[in-house]
């Protein structure tokens, strides 16, 4: 082939220019104000995201809002804005462990909104299209699980089938929108940086269920579950009969108004940013933690009925009140370090533990309020007639009490400190006066020795709560021992009992690792190292809820090789009539184990394992007597594998598509004519699975289609599965045609036929003969040495030569016939009142260009005939094509005649002439005058408001003249 050296030099120069031109862009320059977003449509959202550190600008101070964004960059934005951090193990071929995107892709895969492509890639560096973004947002929010309205964009028919439901749902939800100027969605267009920020900003907002209007929400009976966060943004809102599997926010928009919860369970934190003295009421509700941090003034929070609030963290002035509570009421109260100095916090009710971390706080305890234990290392003023059983103060604390506690203990003092006159200190130390002794003979004074002071042990507090695992109720009187150090090798620090609300608080725990031991008669002892197993100085470490149980039934599931079977559903149930409603289930853990807690102490309990990859039939087995207290260990279940999958499949010298996976059973591949055989190798997923005799080894390949099959029989031998690779081997004729193309040097041959013979397709066309010829002459050696490469080459040239439109629209005008890319001429008619139309069009090949002879695409329409033309220039610069729409605009005379007909009510007018003027035809005749008149008088409004409708009426009457009235 000729001219190849020149081609390579030019390509190298172009690539070098592109590389050096890209060095000016930095991925992560941190500018909070970008120079090119001022006045931009997405300025507010971009600025907010930059302020939050969710996205950054470029080193030159710009943001480049119109730039494309890659799939990996989009994942990074999602991970930051949604707070995803957990990672999965990934093995995509296009993302190495050293790539910056590796961790973002791992997080995205774990979060479940990215899956990757069939070829084993994830397309990290590819620009992400608008329809791909819609699918990802749908996966994040589950939008298409609800009813959506079908999108009505001009280019809706170009939205891929796999993305259609997601696009419809995202548009219905208002997360993605179309382009107003041409009512398009542009599904295949790459999403820009600005569009990505705005889309995800809306998506994050959509995660929150917001109540913005006063009223009562939730069912009157039963319960509603909200899987996400909830925000109450205005006063006067009551939520009832709900379970919120997320966080709850009483927003600042409540102002000094009120809001209420009635029979509401909140699994996440409840934050109070608004509300006033009119109160936030929690009635018959369960809240894990309440954080009070209001900028609108003091907030009053009231617990009523059976309400239980495990923990309250106070960072702003507040009144915390129990009003006729029958439940646990408020649990532990902590006045945080960020509570402003001088803040007033009032407690009304009965409280177990109050911890004060904020300095100079004023704690008001009205008469009737009781606190079991108050802990403070700061200077606090405690006022009121309320009672405190025990006050535990730091050695430097200057806390004062209006009503002295029953007992005050000073923590961390080297010697007892005299108590204030109003406070009694337990166990004062009195040092007796020593008895005088004779003076010893003087000896030389030894050099003074200074012993280092004893190290100060820093302390913290551990809190938590204890529940019954089966009844999900708090357990009172559990003995909790805290040990400092690593489990089973630490030192006992302190022992307490869980209070009336099942909660405990252990102070003076040394900083560092700790673990806990739980004991109560009738329950099994439990020793745990919590997930948050370290104590920090002067802070409270909250332990996740601990569950105790009376007994436990455990077992293990493995295969015949002794390997654990993971994530297998196991059921435990009563197989007699003693307790027919008892049935529980769980999944096996990573080691194949399973556990059931608080099982009825009867002898009719059975284990059941249903059909799965390891079982063809069900397994059911009685386990014998279950003790009321203690452990019951079941003998291991050994299952025979039914796994008939492969873990690997390879054909030597052949790359098949898609990339092999165990659950994909059909593949395709193509090879040159000179490849006449392949060696098949495979490995079963389960070590005791088997492959059919003769399925592996050398397989001859015929010209054309070949099917290579591998049969896999599981360990049980019950049935088999088969993997099929359809291999197309080029024919000898194809090989000769490929050789001709490879050696082509401009000879006069029937080039289109040769191309079609080489590909086995009929995609090469005579119109592109010279383009094919020139491109083959400049192709690199080996670039066209297979039928697949040649087919792709032909398709690329055809695409570059494609001068078709995929969409054509004239605003306010209906084309006849309906638009089709291969149809270039259309007609239309419009009323006299339509004086212009806006022309929009989209090319089939995105790189082709459109030319309109009208400013901004607006075409003025004259009375009578108009011609609208759209010129399409192909990507390769070849000759253009023209799409033409012949638009007839009614004349003013026609408009007047139509108005006369619309208003006609039997007047004496020259009716036939009026009709002919309205239609612009001479089809109305005097003979049918009466029929025309009767039809027009009986027509509904709008039925004859265009020349076309009137012409159709005339034609119909002329064909069947009924009801004529003689002139």
LUMTIZA-469744 format. One record per residue (C-alpha): x, y, z; residue in one letter. Coordinates in steps of 0.05 Angstrom, whole numbers, padded with zeros to 5 digits, always signed. Layout:
N
XYZA/...
REM end
This chain:
967
+00000+00000+00000X/+00025+00070-00015X/+00027+00136+00023X/+00029+00100+00090X/+00092+00134+00116X/+00060+00203+00105X/-00003+00180+00139X/+00036+00156+00200X/+00075+00221+00206X/+00012+00263+00202X/-00022+00219+00254X/+00037+00225+00301X/+00038+00301+00294X/-00037+00306+00309X/-00032+00260+00370X/+00028+00301+00396X/-00011+00365+00389X/-00070+00336+00426X/-00026+00310+00482X/+00011+00375+00493X/-00053+00417+00489X/-00084+00376+00546X/-00028+00391+00596X/-00059+00458+00616X/-00120+00425+00648X/-00115+00402+00721X/-00164+00352+00747X/-00170+00377+00817X/-00153+00450+00826X/-00192+00477+00885X/-00224+00543+00868X/-00288+00560+00905X/-00305+00613+00854X/-00298+00597+00780X/-00289+00652+00729X/-00336+00623+00676X/-00399+00606+00715X/-00422+00677+00732X/-00491+00684+00702X/-00489+00611+00677X/-00556+00575+00683X/-00527+00526+00734X/-00486+00577+00774X/-00523+00567+00840X/-00516+00491+00840X/-00443+00492+00817X/-00424+00544+00869X/-00458+00504+00924X/-00423+00439+00904X/-00355+00474+00900X/-00367+00504+00970X/-00381+00434+00996X/-00319+00406+00963X/-00359+00358+00920X/-00329+00383+00855X/-00271+00428+00837X/-00250+00475+00781X/-00187+00480+00739X/-00119+00511+00755X/-00134+00570+00709X/-00193+00591+00753X/-00246+00564+00705X/-00298+00509+00715X/-00313+00493+00642X/-00387+00477+00654X/-00398+00455+00582X/-00342+00402+00583X/-00359+00329+00579X/-00353+00285+00641X/-00329+00213+00642X/-00364+00154+00673X/-00310+00150+00728X/-00317+00224+00744X/-00393+00216+00748X/-00383+00158+00796X/-00337+00201+00839X/-00390+00256+00843X/-00443+00205+00863X/-00399+00172+00916X/-00383+00240+00948X/-00454+00268+00946X/-00489+00204+00969X/-00436+00187+01021X/-00418+00118+00992X/-00352+00091+01019X/-00354+00015+01020X/-00316-00019+00964X/-00326-00084+00925X/-00271-00126+00894X/-00266-00108+00820X/-00230-00137+00760X/-00249-00093+00701X/-00196-00097+00647X/-00195-00022+00634X/-00184+00000+00707X/-00119-00021+00739X/-00106-00016+00814X/-00060+00043+00801X/-00113+00082+00765X/-00144+00140+00805X/-00213+00115+00785X/-00202+00045+00815X/-00230+00061+00884X/-00288+00102+00855X/-00308+00044+00810X/-00302-00005+00869X/-00348+00039+00911X/-00398+00046+00853X/-00400-00029+00843X/-00412-00041+00917X/-00467+00011+00918X/-00500-00026+00861X/-00510+00030+00811X/-00455+00007+00762X/-00448-00062+00732X/-00399-00057+00674X/-00401-00082+00602X/-00404-00153+00575X/-00332-00147+00549X/-00306-00142+00620X/-00295-00066+00619X/-00331-00011+00657X/-00316+00046+00608X/-00286+00089+00663X/-00254+00139+00615X/-00313+00142+00566X/-00358+00204+00567X/-00424+00187+00599X/-00487+00200+00558X/-00551+00231+00584X/-00590+00166+00579X/-00535+00129+00616X/-00539+00182+00671X/-00615+00171+00674X/-00605+00095+00684X/-00555+00107+00741X/-00601+00157+00776X/-00658+00107+00769X/-00616+00053+00802X/-00597+00101+00859X/-00668+00123+00874X/-00712+00066+00847X/-00750+00117+00804X/-00779+00068+00754X/-00810+00026+00810X/-00866+00078+00809X/-00912+00098+00752X/-00881+00149+00705X/-00907+00188+00646X/-00877+00171+00578X/-00832+00227+00555X/-00858+00267+00495X/-00794+00294+00466X/-00785+00303+00391X/-00729+00253+00394X/-00762+00203+00442X/-00757+00150+00389X/-00681+00154+00393X/-00678+00136+00467X/-00650+00066+00474X/-00699+00013+00497X/-00654-00004+00557X/-00658+00068+00580X/-00730+00087+00563X/-00762+00071+00630X/-00706+00106+00667X/-00710+00169+00624X/-00786+00172+00632X/-00779+00164+00708X/-00723+00215+00716X/-00761+00266+00674X/-00827+00254+00712X/-00790+00264+00777X/-00759+00329+00751X/-00687+00304+00759X/-00671+00307+00684X/-00703+00354+00635X/-00703+00364+00560X/-00680+00422+00517X/-00735+00475+00511X/-00710+00505+00447X/-00726+00443+00406X/-00764+00399+00455X/-00710+00346+00451X/-00676+00301+00502X/-00612+00284+00463X/-00604+00216+00497X/-00537+00198+00465X/-00506+00266+00477X/-00452+00267+00530X/-00475+00300+00595X/-00436+00362+00613X/-00403+00380+00679X/-00458+00430+00694X/-00514+00381+00676X/-00481+00327+00719X/-00479+00373+00780X/-00551+00396+00771X/-00576+00325+00759X/-00542+00297+00821X/-00562+00357+00862X/-00635+00341+00845X/-00623+00267+00858X/-00594+00280+00927X/-00654+00324+00942X/-00701+00269+00918X/-00673+00222+00971X/-00708+00264+01024X/-00783+00260+01036X/-00800+00333+01052X/-00863+00359+01086X/-00871+00432+01065X/-00945+00443+01082X/-00978+00440+01150X/-01023+00380+01161X/-01026+00308+01186X/-00988+00255+01145X/-00988+00180+01150X/-01043+00127+01152X/-01099+00130+01203X/-01090+00055+01215X/-01032+00009+01200X/-00963+00034+01186X/-00925+00068+01129X/-00850+00055+01119X/-00805+00109+01089X/-00739+00082+01064X/-00698+00146+01067X/-00691+00211+01104X/-00749+00256+01123X/-00750+00332+01132X/-00805+00373+01166X/-00796+00443+01138X/-00855+00481+01165X/-00894+00487+01230X/-00960+00451+01241X/-00938+00383+01213X/-00958+00318+01248X/-00929+00251+01226X/-00968+00189+01249X/-00961+00113+01244X/-00894+00114+01207X/-00828+00077+01208X/-00771+00121+01181X/-00712+00079+01159X/-00667+00140+01157X/-00657+00207+01190X/-00709+00258+01212X/-00699+00333+01209X/-00741+00386+01244X/-00716+00441+01198X/-00704+00514+01215X/-00765+00531+01173X/-00809+00509+01232X/-00786+00574+01265X/-00816+00580+01334X/-00876+00537+01315X/-00893+00466+01333X/-00892+00396+01302X/-00911+00327+01327X/-00896+00253+01321X/-00950+00202+01338X/-00931+00128+01337X/-00869+00141+01295X/-00804+00100+01297X/-00741+00135+01272X/-00682+00088+01258X/-00632+00143+01245X/-00614+00207+01282X/-00667+00260+01294X/-00639+00331+01287X/-00676+00391+01315X/-00658+00456+01278X/-00725+00490+01289X/-00783+00495+01338X/-00796+00539+01398X/-00830+00543+01465X/-00894+00515+01432X/-00859+00448+01431X/-00840+00389+01389X/-00884+00332+01415X/-00862+00259+01412X/-00922+00215+01429X/-00919+00138+01432X/-00856+00141+01390X/-00786+00109+01389X/-00725+00151+01371X/-00653+00127+01376X/-00618+00194+01382X/-00643+00266+01383X/-00593+00322+01368X/-00617+00392+01388X/-00581+00446+01350X/-00628+00504+01336X/-00609+00574+01313X/-00681+00600+01323X/-00679+00603+01399X/-00696+00555+01456X/-00732+00492+01435X/-00781+00453+01479X/-00782+00378+01466X/-00836+00337+01501X/-00842+00261+01507X/-00912+00234+01518X/-00945+00166+01526X/-00900+00106+01512X/-00846+00147+01479X/-00773+00123+01485X/-00714+00167+01465X/-00648+00131+01476X/-00601+00190+01473X/-00607+00266+01471X/-00548+00309+01450X/-00558+00383+01466X/-00520+00437+01428X/-00568+00496+01438X/-00614+00522+01493X/-00672+00473+01505X/-00728+00449+01550X/-00730+00372+01552X/-00795+00349+01586X/-00830+00284+01601X/-00906+00293+01604X/-00944+00233+01632X/-00897+00183+01600X/-00914+00110+01608X/-00853+00087+01568X/-00779+00099+01580X/-00783+00172+01563X/-00716+00206+01552X/-00653+00164+01563X/-00584+00194+01571X/-00576+00270+01563X/-00510+00300+01540X/-00496+00375+01539X/-00445+00378+01483X/-00380+00417+01481X/-00408+00462+01427X/-00465+00485+01472X/-00454+00562+01476X/-00429+00586+01543X/-00485+00612+01588X/-00538+00569+01552X/-00598+00549+01593X/-00621+00477+01590X/-00682+00455+01631X/-00698+00382+01647X/-00767+00363+01671X/-00778+00290+01687X/-00738+00229+01708X/-00669+00219+01678X/-00617+00165+01688X/-00553+00197+01664X/-00536+00270+01649X/-00466+00285+01622X/-00443+00358+01616X/-00387+00372+01567X/-00402+00445+01551X/-00372+00498+01596X/-00411+00550+01636X/-00478+00517+01621X/-00539+00532+01665X/-00577+00469+01681X/-00647+00481+01708X/-00681+00425+01748X/-00751+00445+01770X/-00782+00412+01831X/-00802+00340+01816X/-00744+00328+01767X/-00696+00271+01787X/-00629+00252+01759X/-00596+00186+01779X/-00526+00208+01759X/-00497+00275+01735X/-00426+00277+01707X/-00388+00342+01695X/-00316+00362+01686X/-00334+00434+01670X/-00361+00495+01707X/-00436+00486+01709X/-00490+00523+01748X/-00546+00475+01770X/-00609+00512+01793X/-00678+00491+01818X/-00707+00443+01870X/-00697+00379+01829X/-00658+00322+01860X/-00592+00289+01839X/-00573+00222+01870X/-00500+00223+01850X/-00457+00279+01821X/-00390+00259+01793X/-00345+00320+01783X/-00277+00330+01753X/-00222+00354+01800X/-00221+00423+01766X/-00297+00430+01760X/-00328+00490+01794X/-00399+00465+01788X/-00449+00493+01838X/-00516+00467+01860X/-00577+00503+01887X/-00601+00437+01915X/-00543+00394+01935X/-00538+00323+01909X/-00543+00264+01956X/-00471+00245+01940X/-00415+00282+01905X/-00352+00246+01881X/-00290+00282+01857X/-00256+00243+01801X/-00181+00245+01788X/-00159+00284+01852X/-00092+00265+01884X/-00119+00285+01953X/-00190+00301+01975X/-00213+00371+01958X/-00255+00409+02010X/-00326+00413+01986X/-00366+00477+01976X/-00408+00493+02037X/-00471+00471+02000X/-00443+00403+01977X/-00428+00340+02017X/-00367+00301+01995X/-00364+00226+02008X/-00307+00192+02045X/-00264+00251+02067X/-00193+00231+02085X/-00164+00251+02153X/-00088+00245+02164X/-00070+00233+02238X/-00014+00273+02271X/+00050+00232+02277X/+00080+00216+02347X/+00145+00254+02360X/+00208+00212+02358X/+00280+00227+02380X/+00322+00267+02332X/+00370+00223+02294X/+00444+00237+02287X/+00455+00282+02228X/+00482+00248+02166X/+00505+00279+02101X/+00449+00302+02058X/+00438+00257+01997X/+00430+00290+01930X/+00357+00307+01919X/+00320+00255+01878X/+00260+00275+01837X/+00214+00218+01820X/+00173+00228+01756X/+00100+00241+01770X/+00052+00183+01759X/+00023+00185+01689X/-00046+00214+01684X/-00095+00163+01657X/-00144+00196+01609X/-00216+00173+01616X/-00280+00170+01575X/-00350+00143+01581X/-00383+00082+01549X/-00459+00080+01539X/-00508+00032+01506X/-00572-00007+01514X/-00591-00081+01520X/-00650-00114+01485X/-00681-00182+01482X/-00665-00210+01413X/-00733-00244+01403X/-00780-00191+01432X/-00739-00129+01415X/-00753-00102+01485X/-00703-00069+01532X/-00677-00114+01588X/-00672-00087+01659X/-00620-00110+01709X/-00568-00138+01662X/-00498-00138+01694X/-00450-00104+01646X/-00375-00107+01659X/-00327-00064+01620X/-00256-00087+01609X/-00198-00045+01584X/-00156-00079+01530X/-00165-00133+01479X/-00221-00184+01488X/-00205-00240+01538X/-00139-00208+01559X/-00161-00141+01588X/-00171-00113+01658X/-00238-00105+01692X/-00254-00031+01701X/-00324-00027+01727X/-00391-00064+01732X/-00460-00033+01726X/-00532-00056+01715X/-00578-00034+01658X/-00630+00015+01682X/-00705+00016+01676X/-00698+00035+01603X/-00648-00020+01589X/-00593+00031+01582X/-00525+00035+01617X/-00470+00086+01624X/-00400+00070+01650X/-00354+00129+01666X/-00279+00130+01679X/-00262+00080+01625X/-00188+00088+01605X/-00175+00114+01536X/-00161+00059+01485X/-00190-00010+01469X/-00246-00039+01511X/-00296-00097+01510X/-00359-00114+01548X/-00389-00175+01583X/-00464-00182+01594X/-00495-00228+01646X/-00567-00240+01669X/-00601-00301+01698X/-00642-00337+01646X/-00599-00309+01589X/-00535-00335+01559X/-00472-00297+01578X/-00445-00254+01522X/-00377-00222+01512X/-00369-00172+01455X/-00318-00124+01426X/-00361-00068+01397X/-00349-00041+01327X/-00331+00027+01358X/-00285-00007+01408X/-00241+00051+01430X/-00252+00104+01482X/-00229+00175+01471X/-00211+00227+01523X/-00271+00263+01555X/-00319+00236+01503X/-00378+00188+01505X/-00371+00124+01463X/-00439+00098+01444X/-00442+00022+01434X/-00492-00006+01384X/-00552-00041+01414X/-00533-00108+01447X/-00582-00166+01441X/-00585-00222+01493X/-00618-00289+01483X/-00641-00348+01526X/-00616-00403+01479X/-00583-00413+01412X/-00589-00466+01358X/-00529-00468+01311X/-00506-00510+01253X/-00462-00512+01192X/-00473-00527+01118X/-00416-00554+01074X/-00405-00590+01009X/-00377-00661+01002X/-00306-00632+01000X/-00316-00597+01067X/-00321-00527+01037X/-00372-00480+01070X/-00435-00463+01030X/-00446-00388+01036X/-00511-00347+01035X/-00556-00407+01036X/-00627-00398+01063X/-00641-00442+01124X/-00709-00447+01158X/-00726-00469+01230X/-00798-00487+01245X/-00845-00528+01289X/-00865-00590+01249X/-00921-00609+01298X/-00982-00570+01320X/-00952-00545+01385X/-00931-00479+01355X/-00953-00479+01282X/-00938-00405+01274X/-00864-00412+01294X/-00821-00406+01232X/-00756-00366+01224X/-00701-00365+01172X/-00631-00340+01163X/-00574-00344+01113X/-00509-00382+01123X/-00448-00339+01139X/-00381-00338+01103X/-00359-00400+01141X/-00424-00437+01126X/-00451-00428+01196X/-00522-00408+01216X/-00553-00387+01283X/-00623-00383+01312X/-00638-00349+01378X/-00693-00358+01431X/-00720-00422+01399X/-00781-00454+01434X/-00758-00508+01482X/-00795-00566+01450X/-00775-00630+01414X/-00812-00619+01348X/-00766-00568+01316X/-00740-00582+01246X/-00689-00551+01199X/-00709-00542+01127X/-00664-00524+01068X/-00699-00510+01002X/-00678-00525+00930X/-00616-00486+00909X/-00551-00493+00870X/-00530-00550+00916X/-00596-00587+00922X/-00643-00618+00871X/-00693-00635+00926X/-00709-00605+00994X/-00676-00626+01059X/-00715-00630+01124X/-00689-00656+01190X/-00713-00657+01262X/-00660-00631+01310X/-00684-00662+01376X/-00698-00628+01442X/-00681-00554+01446X/-00659-00532+01517X/-00694-00473+01549X/-00626-00443+01564X/-00560-00457+01531X/-00535-00479+01464X/-00559-00533+01416X/-00509-00552+01361X/-00535-00590+01301X/-00492-00639+01262X/-00465-00609+01197X/-00508-00613+01135X/-00467-00642+01077X/-00498-00625+01010X/-00484-00653+00941X/-00470-00598+00891X/-00518-00585+00833X/-00472-00531+00805X/-00466-00544+00730X/-00427-00481+00713X/-00357-00469+00686X/-00307-00423+00720X/-00265-00417+00657X/-00272-00431+00582X/-00220-00418+00529X/-00211-00433+00454X/-00138-00426+00432X/-00127-00370+00382X/-00198-00346+00389X/-00227-00286+00426X/-00302-00293+00436X/-00355-00244+00455X/-00379-00227+00507X/-00322-00240+00555X/-00332-00306+00591X/-00373-00308+00655X/-00399-00369+00691X/-00472-00350+00680X/-00466-00333+00606X/-00477-00395+00563X/-00475-00370+00491X/-00417-00335+00456X/-00395-00316+00386X/-00327-00310+00352X/-00297-00304+00283X/-00230-00328+00255X/-00191-00321+00190X/-00193-00375+00137X/-00123-00399+00156X/-00147-00419+00226X/-00174-00488+00214X/-00175-00515+00286X/-00176-00494+00359X/-00160-00527+00426X/-00218-00524+00476X/-00201-00521+00551X/-00249-00510+00609X/-00253-00516+00685X/-00316-00531+00725X/-00341-00482+00778X/-00347-00539+00828X/-00288-00585+00835X/-00332-00647+00830X/-00369-00625+00768X/-00350-00660+00703X/-00344-00642+00630X/-00372-00685+00574X/-00326-00736+00543X/-00295-00709+00479X/-00317-00637+00492X/-00245-00614+00506X/-00184-00617+00462X/-00173-00601+00388X/-00234-00583+00346X/-00231-00576+00270X/-00264-00513+00241X/-00302-00516+00176X/-00311-00456+00131X/-00371-00415+00154X/-00408-00430+00218X/-00384-00478+00272X/-00416-00493+00339X/-00369-00515+00395X/-00406-00541+00456X/-00382-00560+00525X/-00430-00600+00569X/-00423-00594+00645X/-00453-00647+00692X/-00457-00630+00766X/-00432-00674+00823X/-00501-00704+00832X/-00504-00726+00759X/-00578-00706+00756X/-00576-00661+00695X/-00527-00620+00653X/-00518-00550+00624X/-00483-00533+00559X/-00439-00475+00537X/-00439-00458+00463X/-00389-00417+00423X/-00412-00402+00352X/-00347-00394+00313X/-00349-00365+00243X/-00289-00385+00201X/-00280-00342+00139X/-00291-00378+00073X/-00237-00387+00020X/-00273-00335-00022X/-00271-00286+00036X/-00198-00301+00047X/-00182-00286-00026X/-00223-00222-00024X/-00187-00200+00040X/-00120-00215+00007X/-00141-00172-00053X/-00160-00114-00007X/-00095-00121+00033X/-00054-00118-00033X/-00098-00065-00067X/-00056-00010-00099X/-00108+00027-00141X/-00123-00026-00193X/-00187-00023-00233X/-00229-00077-00199X/-00302-00085-00179X/-00284-00058-00111X/-00353-00057-00079X/-00365-00131-00096X/-00297-00149-00067X/-00313-00113-00002X/-00381-00147+00004X/-00349-00215-00011X/-00296-00202+00043X/-00348-00184+00096X/-00402-00233+00076X/-00449-00174+00079X/-00480-00126+00028X/-00463-00062+00065X/-00413-00032+00015X/-00449+00013-00035X/-00428+00041-00102X/-00440+00113-00079X/-00379+00107-00033X/-00334+00071-00083X/-00280+00124-00085X/-00281+00135-00010X/-00270+00061+00002X/-00215+00059-00050X/-00177+00119-00021X/-00184+00094+00050X/-00158+00025+00033X/-00098+00055-00001X/-00078+00093+00062X/-00093+00038+00112X/-00038+00008+00154X/-00013-00063+00143X/-00058-00110+00182X/-00113-00058+00191X/-00158-00096+00142X/-00136-00168+00149X/-00202-00198+00175X/-00274-00196+00153X/-00293-00163+00219X/-00243-00106+00210X/-00267-00095+00138X/-00340-00095+00160X/-00324-00043+00213X/-00285-00003+00161X/-00344-00003+00113X/-00393+00016+00168X/-00348+00074+00189X/-00344+00102+00119X/-00418+00093+00108X/-00431+00130+00172X/-00384+00187+00153X/-00420+00191+00086X/-00488+00188+00119X/-00527+00251+00103X/-00594+00229+00131X/-00634+00262+00186X/-00659+00223+00246X/-00710+00277+00263X/-00741+00337+00229X/-00791+00384+00262X/-00826+00448+00241X/-00859+00480+00302X/-00935+00483+00296X/-00935+00442+00232X/-00953+00369+00219X/-00914+00337+00162X/-00947+00292+00111X/-00926+00236+00108X/-00896+00224+00177X/-00822+00237+00178X/-00775+00181+00156X/-00699+00188+00148X/-00702+00160+00077X/-00759+00206+00054X/-00736+00275+00031X/-00800+00310+00010X/-00861+00329+00051X/-00923+00373+00048X/-00960+00412+00101X/-01013+00467+00107X/-01023+00519+00161X/-01076+00572+00176X/-01067+00645+00156X/-01051+00661+00230X/-00986+00620+00227X/-00935+00669+00200X/-00870+00631+00216X/-00843+00564+00239X/-00780+00543+00276X/-00741+00488+00240X/-00702+00437+00281X/-00667+00375+00256X/-00619+00321+00281X/-00570+00283+00238X/-00567+00207+00238X/-00491+00214+00244X/-00477+00263+00301X/-00415+00288+00264X/-00454+00308+00202X/-00475+00381+00198X/-00539+00418+00182X/-00547+00483+00143X/-00610+00526+00145X/-00621+00589+00104X/-00660+00621+00160X/-00634+00660+00219X/-00638+00619+00284X/-00677+00567+00245X/-00739+00611+00240X/-00773+00609+00172X/-00823+00665+00155X/-00884+00639+00117X/-00915+00679+00061X/-00987+00670+00040X/-00994+00612-00008X/-00937+00564-00024X/-00872+00562+00016X/-00811+00517+00011X/-00772+00498+00074X/-00705+00465+00059X/-00654+00431+00105X/-00585+00417+00078X/-00546+00359+00108X/-00470+00357+00098X/-00438+00289+00112X/-00379+00281+00159X/-00332+00264+00102X/-00345+00331+00067X/-00381+00300+00007X/-00440+00327-00030X/-00500+00348+00012X/-00572+00323+00012X/-00634+00365+00018X/-00698+00352+00057X/-00756+00395+00030X/-00823+00412+00062X/-00875+00446+00018X/-00917+00488+00066X/-00981+00520+00042X/-01003+00579+00085X/-01075+00601+00076X/-01085+00671+00045X/-01120+00727+00081X/-01180+00719+00034X/-01183+00645+00053X/-01179+00663+00127X/-01238+00711+00119X/-01278+00660+00080X/-01264+00606+00133X/-01286+00654+00188X/-01351+00667+00149X/-01363+00592+00143X/-01348+00581+00217X/-01398+00635+00236X/-01451+00615+00183X/-01521+00610+00211X/-01565+00606+00148X/-01555+00678+00122X/-01566+00693+00049X/-01495+00696+00020X/-01460+00673-00043X/-01445+00608-00008X/-01411+00568-00063X/-01362+00625-00079X/-01345+00631-00005X/-01330+00557-00001X/-01285+00558-00062X/-01247+00618-00036X/-01238+00582+00031X/-01210+00520-00002X/-01171+00555-00057X/-01205+00506-00105X/-01265+00508-00151X/-01295+00442-00128X/-01359+00470-00095X/-01418+00471-00144X/-01486+00505-00144X/-01521+00438-00151X/-01498+00417-00081X/-01512+00485-00048X/-01565+00456-00001X/-01522+00398+00022X/-01463+00445+00037X/-01509+00491+00076X/-01540+00435+00117X/-01472+00404+00133X/-01441+00471+00154X/-01500+00492+00198X/-01496+00424+00233X/-01420+00424+00242X/-01390+00431+00311X/-01344+00488+00330X/-01274+00477+00301X/-01297+00424+00253X/-01288+00470+00193X/-01233+00517+00216X/-01182+00502+00161X/-01183+00501+00086X/-01165+00427+00087X/-01225+00408+00130X/-01272+00448+00086X/-01243+00417+00022X/-01253+00348+00052X/-01326+00364+00068X/-01339+00389-00003X/-01308+00327-00033X/-01350+00282+00011X/-01415+00318-00008X/-01397+00319-00082X/-01389+00244-00079X/-01456+00235-00043X/-01501+00296-00049X/-01558+00287+00001X/-01607+00339+00025X/-01599+00389-00033X/-01643+00450-00031X/-01657+00478-00100X/-01630+00548-00114X/
REM end
